[in-house]
């Protein structure tokens, strides 16, 4: 690619960013690639100076990956509305199964294909677990069922989620999310929500990692960034603990004054 062509593409990307058509992460990734290419060109003697080294780093705002409780209510409310407005009974049945699928993901943390590919032989109701098969780059694992996940399994019958497809569940999530006014959320956000809830409830990262099927616990650490409400509740515990030091300090101040 010629220098002139690269600069035109960079200019176009910057304009898209300014007008809100390109997120900072994408632009930073693009500029980073150009910087590396031009560093090589400079090292080989084609350039005296790399113009991309003069570009400062963009501030990238960390995007929230999980849904809040109020967002979940809006999301499932949108699906409920779709079900009630469906004219054909088959459409209602499939939308109901879709809603149950979403709720199952929220209660198990399974990936999209992992839940869709479940077979009756993968479910052990005596031990109250599901067996997630080994995939090409994922290890097999056992995931315990919550009470709600168990109720969903009992209600949908032996076919489980075989009546759904990858494109249908992804499109169905986007449609419900759009109706609920949720921007930037994807089907995988349900897995993020499951993990975030587990961490907030005090489950250790290693256990969450095993449930999610992460090969490296560092992958799970992205969920360990505590929410503000969780931090506030944690500090309230200090307020409820009347420390003698605090009382002594207040009395000491009163004596000095």
TAHU-V759273 format. One record per backbone hydrogen bond with DSSP energy under -1.0 kcal/mol. CO is the residue of the C=O (numbers start at 1). NH is the residue of the N-H. If there is no record, write none. Layout:
BEGIN
CO,NH ; CO,NH
END
This chain:
BEGIN
2,6 ; 3,7 ; 4,8 ; 5,9 ; 6,10 ; 7,11 ; 8,12 ; 9,13 ; 10,14 ; 11,15 ; 12,16 ; 13,17 ; 14,18 ; 15,19 ; 16,21 ; 17,20 ; 23,27 ; 24,28 ; 25,29 ; 26,30 ; 27,31 ; 28,32 ; 29,33 ; 30,34 ; 31,35 ; 32,36 ; 33,37 ; 34,38 ; 35,39 ; 36,40 ; 37,41 ; 38,42 ; 39,43 ; 40,44 ; 41,46 ; 42,45 ; 50,53 ; 51,54 ; 52,55 ; 68,72 ; 69,73 ; 70,74 ; 71,75 ; 72,76 ; 73,77 ; 74,78 ; 75,79 ; 76,80 ; 77,81 ; 78,82 ; 79,83 ; 80,84 ; 81,85 ; 88,92 ; 89,93 ; 90,94 ; 91,95 ; 92,96 ; 93,97 ; 94,98 ; 95,99 ; 96,100 ; 97,101 ; 98,102 ; 99,103 ; 100,104 ; 101,105 ; 102,106 ; 103,107 ; 105,109 ; 111,115 ; 112,116 ; 113,117 ; 115,118 ; 119,122 ; 120,123 ; 122,131 ; 124,129 ; 128,145 ; 129,124 ; 130,143 ; 132,141 ; 138,135 ; 141,132 ; 143,130 ; 146,150 ; 147,151 ; 148,152 ; 149,153 ; 150,154 ; 151,155 ; 152,156 ; 153,157 ; 157,160 ; 159,162 ; 161,164 ; 165,169 ; 166,170 ; 167,171 ; 168,172 ; 169,173 ; 170,174 ; 171,175 ; 172,176 ; 173,177 ; 174,178 ; 175,179 ; 176,180 ; 177,182 ; 178,181 ; 186,189 ; 187,190 ; 188,192 ; 189,193 ; 190,194 ; 191,195 ; 192,196 ; 193,197 ; 194,198 ; 195,199 ; 196,200 ; 197,201 ; 198,203 ; 199,202 ; 204,208 ; 205,209 ; 206,210 ; 207,211 ; 208,212 ; 209,213 ; 209,214 ; 216,219 ; 220,223 ; 221,224 ; 227,231 ; 228,232 ; 229,233 ; 230,234 ; 231,235 ; 232,236 ; 235,239 ; 236,240 ; 241,243 ; 243,247 ; 244,248 ; 245,249 ; 246,250 ; 247,251 ; 248,252 ; 249,253 ; 250,254 ; 251,255 ; 252,256 ; 253,257
END
